[in-house]
């Protein structure tokens, strides 16, 4: 399965290394599941409580174009901070045939 990785941190007080650290965790998770990492998306210093994240929106657009089969992130809080966004997005991704894998979620 082709995987897209996503990483994010919330404030400018956090380290840029946070994204690299999250990608390392997601790469290990993808490897454990036998996924091939195709692409990475990230957002720096933007809350997960908003959908107005350029990397997140690019990832969703790529998902809608079926560029990958699974999204891998360190945990769900990197992708979503609100159920109001999480629930419809999981439903949309499921309809697209795209799974979401994190340390705390596996939608396969």
N, C-alpha and C positions, 0 to 999 in steps of 0.2 A: 504494500500500500504506500502511496505517495503521501508524505506528511508535510504540513506547514507548521512551523513553530511560532508561538506568540509569547512575547515578554513585555512587561510594563512596570514602571514605577510611578508613584503618585506625585511626589513633590520635588522641587529643585534642591531640597535639603538632603535628598538621597543621592547615593553614588551612581554615576554612570555605569560602574562595574556591576551594578545590580542586574542590568539587562544581560550582560555576558554570563553572569552566574546563573540566571534563570535559563538561558539558552543551553548551558552545560547540563543542567538538570533535565530539561526537556529532551535534549539529545540522548541522554542515557535512557530516559523513559521510552523514547522512540526505538532505540536500539533493542531494549528488552522485548519489545513487541514485534521486532523485525520490520519496522517501517523504514523507508528510504526518505531522508529529509530532502525535500525539493526546494523549499524557500523558507524565509524567516520574515516576520513582521514584528514591529515593536513601536512603543510609544514611551517617550521620556517625559517625566514631570507632568503627567495628565492623570487625573483620577479615573478609576474604573467605574465611577458612578455616572459618567457621561458617555454617550455614544459618539460624541464629537472628538474622536481620536483618529487622526489620519491613518496610522498603521492598522488600526482595527477596521476602519472602513475599507482600506485597500484589501485586507484579508477577506472581508465579507464579499467584496466585488469579485475577487479571485475564486472564492468558493462558488459563487453563482455562475462562474464560467467553467466550473468543474476542473480547476487546475490541480487539485489535490483531493485525496480521499479522507484525510483525517487531520484534525487540528490537535496539536500537542502543546500543552502549557504546564508550567510548574504546578499550579493549582487553579481552581475555578475563580478565585479572587483576582487573578491576573487578567482574566477575560471579562468578568462581570462582578459588579458590586451590588447590583439590584436585581431582584427577581423579576421586576417589570421588564427588564431587558433580557435576562437569562432565559426565561421561559419561552418567549416567542422566537428567540434566536436558536435555541435548541430544537424547537419544532421545525423551523425553517431548514436548519442544517440537516436534520433527519430526513425531511422531504427531499433534500438535494442528494441524499445518500452519503453524507459526510458525518463521520463520527468525531466525538470530542473525547480526548484522553488527557487526564491530569492525574496527579497523585490521589485525588479524592473523587474522581468521576471517570466512568468508562461507559459511553453510550452505545457501544457495539451490542 
